[in-house]
Amino acid sequence: MKLLPSILLCFAILATGCTKSGTKEEEPDNGEPPVVYAHGTPAGDLVKKTIGAAGGTLFSKDNTLKIEVPAGALAANTEISVQAVTNTLPGSPGPSYRLLPENIKFTKPVKLTFQYTDRHLDSTSADALYLAFQSADGVWQFMPNTNLNTTARTLSVETTHFSDWAPYALYWLRADPASVLVTKTSTVWIYTAIDKYKAHADSRPIAIRREQVLQNSGNIRNWKLSGAGTLTPDTRFAWYRAPAKVPTPNTVTVSVDIYNFIPPGVIPGRGATGKLIQFSKIKVVDEVYFSGTVNGTEIFCIDQHHKYIPGGGMNISGTIRENLGFSIVVDHVTKPVVKKHYEWFTPDKGGTATAVYCTFKAPVNVIGKTFYSKCDENGTVEEYMKSSGDLYIEEVENIGGIEYITGKLTGTFYPQIMCGPGAAQHFELYFRTKNMQ
C-alpha cells in the first residue's frame, strides 16, 4: 500500500462529521493547515437505488461498501447512489467511494460498513485502519470512532451526511525503494498521521495533514526481517540490504512493533492497550525490473527495456509473459532522458505520457489505458479524462556505456472503450530498464 500526515480536530458532532456550533477548533502542536486534495474521478460502475421512509440497504458494485439507511432517516423517496472513484487520500489503498446526493440530510444516522481485505493491510495492520471522508473543500478527515471487527474484517461508522469515503491507516511502513537490486539497500520508515496533535477523549473527525515520519522512537521496537538479506535497525527506521543473488521467493518482509500507538483514553479500545505490528514487503530484483501491482494483483515482468523514438519521444516496456505487458510512450524527452515528472496525457488536455496495458502482437488487445472519453447522450465525445497519478523518472545512470532508467508510475487503467471508464484498475509500478538501442 502506498500511506501519511499530522492533524487537526474539526467542528463535528460525534460520529457524523457534521458541524457542532459553539465548539472551538483545536490546532495541532505544529499549527499546520490540513492538506487539500483533489476530488477523485469515476473508477467504477454507478449503483443507485430509491430509498424512502421505510429505509433500505445499498452495496457498491464490488460489494466492498454497504450503506444501511434506517427507517425514518428519510421523509420521502430519495435516489441514493454509490460509485468507486480514484482515491486521492495518501495512506489509503484501492478506490474511494462517492455517496450521493452529497447535500442530503438524514434525520437518523446511516451506517457505513467497509469490507477490508489483505490488499488494505499491505504495509499496515487492521488495528491502524479507520474510515475517512472528504469534505467539499477537499480536506480528508478520519473518524476516530470507527468500529473495527477483525473477525468479520469490517470497518463501520454512523454518519448523517454523504461524501467520498475510504479506509485510512494511521500508521504504515514504507520501503524506499520497494524494489531493491541485489547487494543494494532500501530504507524502511514508519509513517503516521498522529505524531503531533493535541489528544482529546472524544470522537470528533480529525482533519488529515501532511505525511510525516513517526518521531517518537520510544514507541518503536522489535524490527524483524523474514527472508533473505540483512536488516539493521536504527531508532526510527531500518536499513535492509539485499543478498548477492535474487532469493526464491524474491519478496522479503520487514516488520516492527509500535507500542502505545494512540494516547491513552483518546479512542476507546485503540491505543495504550498493547502493540501494533506493521509489515512492509520488499522485492529483491536483478539488474532490471518492472514490478508492482495492478488492481491489487502483484505483477513482475520478465523483460524490461526502453528506447528512444525519433522526434523526441521514448518508449518504456515491460513484459509480464509472452505477448502481454505494459508500453509507456513519453513525449518531449531529451536524449539522454533526465530526472523529471511527467503527467498522463489526454487528447484535449495535454500531458506528456500514455501508458497502455496490452498484448504486443497482432491483433493487439488493449486491456487498459490511462485516459478515457466522456460522451453526450448521442455518443459524441465531450471531453477526455486522464488517469490520476504520474510517471516519474527518478534516476538515470550510464554504466559501461549502457543507459539505465529507474522510476515509477501510478494511476488508473481504463478499458479500451468509448464513453466511460469501464472497470478501472489502479496501478502502482516500479521499474529499472536499460536502453535497447
URMO-V209606 format. One record per backbone hydrogen bond with DSSP energy under -0.5 kcal/mol. NH is the residue of the N-H (numbers start at 1). CO is the residue of the C=O. E is the energy in kcal/mol with one decimal. If there is no record, write none. Layout:
# URMO-V209606
{{NH	CO	E} {NH	CO	E}}
This chain:
# URMO-V209606
{{4	169	-0.6} {5	209	-0.7} {6	210	-0.6} {7	196	-0.8} {8	207	-1.5} {9	26	-1.2} {10	205	-1.9} {13	18	-2.2} {15	203	-0.7} {16	13	-2.3} {17	13	-1.2} {21	19	-0.6} {23	20	-1.3} {26	9	-0.9} {31	28	-1.1} {35	208	-1.8} {37	35	-0.6} {37	138	-2.5} {43	84	-2.9} {44	84	-0.7} {47	82	-2.5} {49	80	-2.7} {51	49	-0.6} {51	78	-2.9} {55	52	-1.8} {56	69	-2.1} {58	67	-2.4} {60	65	-2.3} {63	60	-2.1} {66	113	-2.6} {67	58	-3.2} {68	66	-0.5} {68	111	-2.6} {69	56	-3.1} {69	67	-0.6} {70	68	-0.6} {72	53	-2.8} {73	70	-1.8} {78	51	-2.5} {80	49	-3.2} {80	78	-0.7} {81	100	-2.3} {82	47	-2.5} {83	98	-1.4} {85	96	-2.7} {86	41	-3.0} {88	86	-0.6} {90	88	-0.7} {92	89	-0.9} {96	85	-2.2} {97	165	-3.0} {98	83	-3.3} {99	97	-0.6} {99	163	-2.4} {100	81	-2.1} {104	101	-1.3} {106	160	-1.3} {107	73	-2.1} {110	159	-3.5} {111	68	-2.1} {112	157	-2.7} {113	66	-2.4} {114	155	-3.7} {115	64	-2.8} {116	114	-0.8} {116	153	-1.7} {120	117	-0.9} {121	118	-1.2} {122	119	-1.1} {123	121	-0.6} {124	121	-1.4} {128	125	-1.7} {129	126	-1.8} {130	168	-2.5} {132	166	-2.8} {133	141	-2.8} {134	164	-2.1} {135	133	-0.6} {135	139	-3.1} {138	135	-2.0} {140	35	-0.6} {141	133	-2.9} {142	206	-2.2} {143	131	-3.1} {144	142	-0.8} {146	143	-1.6} {147	156	-3.1} {149	147	-0.5} {149	154	-2.5} {150	148	-0.6} {153	149	-1.4} {154	149	-1.9} {155	114	-2.3} {156	147	-1.9} {157	112	-1.9} {159	110	-2.5} {160	16	-0.6} {162	102	-0.7} {164	134	-0.7} {165	97	-2.7} {166	132	-2.2} {168	130	-3.0} {169	91	-1.8} {170	128	-2.2} {172	191	-1.7} {173	123	-2.7} {174	189	-2.2} {176	187	-2.5} {180	283	-3.2} {182	285	-1.5} {183	243	-1.5} {184	181	-2.1} {186	240	-2.4} {187	176	-2.0} {188	238	-3.1} {189	174	-2.3} {189	187	-0.5} {190	236	-0.7} {191	172	-2.9} {191	189	-0.6} {192	212	-2.2} {193	170	-1.3} {199	197	-0.6} {202	200	-1.8} {206	142	-2.3} {207	8	-2.7} {207	205	-0.5} {208	140	-3.0} {209	6	-2.7} {212	192	-0.9} {214	190	-2.8} {217	215	-1.7} {219	216	-1.8} {220	217	-1.5} {221	219	-0.5} {221	257	-2.6} {224	255	-2.5} {226	253	-2.9} {227	225	-0.6} {230	241	-2.1} {232	239	-2.9} {233	231	-0.6} {234	237	-3.5} {238	188	-1.8} {239	232	-2.5} {240	186	-3.2} {241	230	-2.6} {242	184	-2.8} {252	282	-2.8} {253	226	-2.4} {254	280	-2.9} {255	224	-2.4} {256	278	-1.6} {257	221	-3.0} {258	276	-2.7} {259	219	-2.8} {260	274	-1.4} {266	263	-1.7} {267	270	-0.6} {270	267	-2.5} {276	258	-2.7} {278	256	-2.6} {278	276	-0.6} {280	254	-2.3} {282	252	-2.5} {283	178	-2.6} {284	250	-3.3} {285	180	-2.6} {285	283	-0.6} {289	432	-1.8} {291	430	-2.6} {292	299	-1.9} {293	428	-2.2} {294	297	-2.3} {295	426	-4.0} {297	294	-1.8} {299	292	-3.3} {301	290	-2.6} {302	319	-3.4} {303	319	-0.9} {305	317	-2.1} {306	434	-1.8} {307	315	-2.2} {309	313	-2.9} {312	309	-1.2} {313	309	-2.0} {314	330	-2.0} {315	307	-3.0} {316	328	-2.6} {317	305	-2.7} {318	326	-1.9} {319	303	-2.6} {320	318	-0.6} {320	324	-2.4} {321	324	-1.4} {324	321	-2.4} {325	358	-2.6} {326	318	-2.6} {327	356	-2.3} {328	316	-3.0} {329	354	-2.5} {330	314	-3.0} {330	328	-0.5} {331	352	-3.2} {332	312	-0.7} {333	312	-2.1} {340	393	-1.1} {342	391	-3.3} {344	389	-0.6} {345	353	-2.8} {346	350	-2.6} {349	346	-0.9} {350	346	-1.6} {352	343	-2.2} {353	343	-1.7} {354	329	-2.2} {356	327	-2.1} {357	368	-3.0} {358	325	-2.3} {358	356	-0.6} {359	365	-1.8} {360	323	-0.5} {366	364	-0.6} {367	357	-2.6} {367	365	-0.7} {368	357	-1.7} {369	414	-2.7} {370	355	-1.2} {372	385	-2.1} {374	383	-3.3} {376	380	-2.3} {379	376	-2.1} {382	374	-3.3} {383	374	-1.5} {385	372	-3.3} {387	370	-2.7} {391	342	-2.6} {392	408	-2.9} {393	340	-3.0} {394	392	-0.8} {394	406	-2.3} {395	406	-1.9} {397	404	-2.6} {399	397	-0.5} {399	402	-2.6} {400	398	-0.5} {402	399	-1.6} {404	397	-3.0} {405	433	-2.4} {406	395	-2.8} {407	431	-2.4} {408	392	-1.6} {409	429	-2.6} {410	390	-2.2} {411	427	-1.8} {412	388	-0.5} {413	425	-3.5} {414	369	-3.2} {415	421	-0.9} {416	366	-0.7} {417	415	-2.4} {420	373	-2.0} {424	43	-0.6} {424	422	-1.6} {425	413	-2.4} {427	411	-2.7} {428	293	-2.5} {429	409	-2.8} {430	291	-3.8} {431	407	-2.6} {432	289	-3.0} {433	405	-2.4} {435	403	-2.3} {436	306	-2.3}}
